[in-house]
């Protein structure tokens, strides 16, 4: 499992623009680093990231938006697909949302997951098949609960065979 802050870069961003005046929705596919145009908006996506495959689905994009109208709105910052209220383009006419990131993988690239190390059981031998328990080598151990030694190398005394102190 990847740590929570692991992201994978992608080469293309999908952005949805809503024109509130006529309720028209346009979906733009923009290569990272290039500008797209929608009516009076210039939209540039500088970064597009998705969470690593083992994490919850989310998309983040660094977006620069410039409205070319007089006194038009400007936005420079991150927009998150799953949290659209965190990065809002404040315009009375347009609403912009990042939908997803697509395309080729680019930097940053998450490190490959390491295979977990499977510990061997104490007292197991190479001759016994996997999953088959081995018999204790000492007959005096039969019937006694077995305790594995912790990393310190000693087994704590269970108190058996000790006189009661009352």
RAKA-V652179 format. One record per pair of residues at least 6 apart in sequence whose ideal C-beta (glycine too) atoms are under 8 Angstrom apart, sorted by sequence separation. I is the first residue (numbers start at 1). J is the second residue. D is the distance in Angstrom with one decimal. If there is no record, write none. Layout:
# RAKA-V652179
{{I J D} {I J D}}
This chain:
# RAKA-V652179
{{18 24 7.6} {19 25 7.7} {30 36 4.5} {36 42 7.8} {37 43 7.4} {51 57 6.4} {66 72 7.0} {67 73 4.9} {80 86 5.5} {89 95 7.0} {128 134 5.2} {136 142 6.5} {149 155 5.4} {18 25 5.2} {19 26 7.6} {35 42 5.6} {36 43 4.8} {50 57 7.8} {51 58 4.8} {67 74 7.0} {79 86 7.8} {80 87 6.2} {89 96 4.5} {148 155 7.9} {17 25 7.2} {28 36 4.9} {35 43 6.7} {36 44 7.6} {50 58 7.1} {51 59 7.9} {65 73 7.3} {66 74 5.7} {78 86 7.5} {79 87 3.8} {147 155 4.7} {16 25 6.3} {17 26 4.9} {35 44 4.5} {36 45 7.9} {50 59 5.3} {65 74 6.8} {78 87 5.3} {125 134 6.1} {16 26 7.4} {17 27 7.8} {28 38 6.4} {34 44 7.1} {49 59 7.1} {50 60 7.9} {65 75 4.2} {77 87 5.4} {79 89 8.0} {124 134 5.8} {136 146 7.6} {16 27 5.1} {17 28 6.5} {33 44 7.9} {34 45 7.7} {48 59 7.3} {49 60 4.8} {64 75 7.1} {65 76 7.8} {123 134 5.8} {147 158 7.8} {15 27 7.4} {16 28 7.7} {26 38 5.8} {33 45 7.5} {48 60 7.7} {49 61 7.3} {63 75 6.6} {64 76 5.1} {75 87 7.7} {14 27 6.4} {15 28 4.9} {30 43 6.6} {32 45 5.5} {33 46 6.6} {47 60 7.8} {48 61 4.7} {63 76 7.8} {75 88 7.9} {84 97 5.4} {123 136 7.7} {14 28 7.4} {15 29 8.0} {30 44 7.8} {31 45 7.8} {32 46 6.9} {47 61 6.5} {48 62 7.9} {63 77 7.1} {75 89 4.3} {84 98 7.9} {123 137 7.9} {14 29 5.5} {15 30 6.1} {28 43 6.8} {30 45 4.9} {32 47 6.5} {47 62 4.1} {62 77 7.1} {63 78 7.6} {75 90 7.5} {13 29 7.5} {14 30 7.9} {32 48 5.3} {45 61 5.4} {46 62 4.5} {62 78 5.6} {63 79 5.3} {73 89 6.3} {81 97 7.3} {12 29 5.9} {13 30 5.1} {45 62 7.1} {46 63 7.4} {61 78 7.0} {73 90 5.6} {79 96 7.4} {81 98 5.0} {12 30 6.9} {45 63 5.6} {46 64 6.6} {60 78 5.5} {61 79 5.4} {73 91 4.1} {79 97 7.0} {80 98 7.1} {81 99 6.2} {12 31 5.5} {13 32 6.4} {44 63 7.1} {60 79 7.2} {72 91 7.5} {79 98 4.4} {81 100 6.3} {11 31 6.4} {12 32 6.7} {19 39 6.9} {43 63 6.7} {44 64 4.4} {60 80 5.1} {11 32 5.6} {15 36 7.5} {17 38 4.9} {43 64 7.5} {44 65 7.8} {59 80 7.0} {60 81 7.5} {73 94 7.8} {75 96 7.6} {10 32 7.4} {43 65 5.3} {58 80 6.4} {59 81 3.9} {9 32 8.0} {42 65 7.2} {58 81 6.3} {59 82 7.3} {17 41 6.9} {41 65 6.1} {42 66 4.6} {58 82 4.6} {63 87 7.5} {65 89 5.3} {67 91 6.1} {41 66 7.2} {57 82 7.2} {58 83 7.9} {17 43 7.6} {41 67 5.7} {42 68 6.6} {56 82 7.9} {63 89 8.0} {67 93 7.9} {122 148 5.4} {40 67 5.6} {41 68 7.4} {67 94 7.3} {15 43 6.3} {40 68 4.6} {40 69 5.0} {15 45 7.0} {65 96 6.2} {13 45 4.1} {40 72 6.7} {63 96 7.3} {13 48 4.2} {63 98 6.9} {12 48 6.9} {11 48 7.5} {61 98 4.5} {9 47 7.0} {10 48 4.9} {60 98 7.5} {9 48 6.9} {10 49 7.0} {59 98 5.9} {9 49 5.7} {10 50 6.0} {59 99 7.4} {61 101 6.7} {8 49 6.6} {59 100 5.1} {7 49 4.1} {8 50 5.3} {59 101 5.2} {7 50 6.8} {8 51 7.5} {7 51 6.3} {8 52 5.9} {6 51 7.0} {7 52 7.0} {6 52 4.2} {15 61 7.5} {13 61 5.0} {15 63 7.3} {6 55 6.6} {2 52 4.0} {13 63 7.8} {48 98 7.9} {50 100 7.4} {2 53 7.9} {4 55 6.7} {50 101 4.9} {2 54 5.2} {49 101 6.5} {1 54 5.0} {2 55 5.7} {7 60 7.1} {41 94 6.2} {43 96 7.0} {48 101 3.9} {1 55 7.8} {39 94 7.8} {41 96 7.7} {38 94 7.8} {52 110 4.6} {49 108 7.4} {54 113 7.5} {20 92 7.3} {21 93 6.0} {27 99 7.0} {31 103 7.7} {20 93 5.7} {29 102 7.5} {19 93 6.6} {20 94 6.9} {32 106 7.3} {19 94 6.2} {20 95 6.5} {18 94 6.7} {17 94 6.0} {18 95 4.2} {17 95 7.2} {18 96 7.8} {17 96 5.4} {18 97 7.9} {16 96 7.4} {15 96 6.3} {16 97 4.9} {15 97 7.1} {16 98 8.0} {15 98 5.8} {16 99 5.3} {14 98 7.5} {15 99 6.6} {13 98 6.5} {14 99 4.3} {14 100 5.0} {13 100 7.9} {14 101 7.3} {13 101 5.6} {14 102 6.2} {12 101 6.8} {13 102 7.8} {12 102 4.7} {10 101 3.7} {11 102 7.8} {12 103 3.6} {10 102 6.0} {11 103 3.6} {10 103 5.2} {11 104 4.5} {10 104 7.2} {11 105 7.8} {10 105 6.7} {11 106 5.4} {9 105 6.7} {10 106 6.6} {8 105 6.0} {9 106 4.1} {9 107 5.2} {9 108 5.3} {8 108 7.0} {9 109 6.9} {7 108 6.0} {8 109 6.3} {8 110 5.8} {7 110 7.4} {6 110 4.7} {2 110 5.7} {2 113 7.1} {1 113 7.7}}
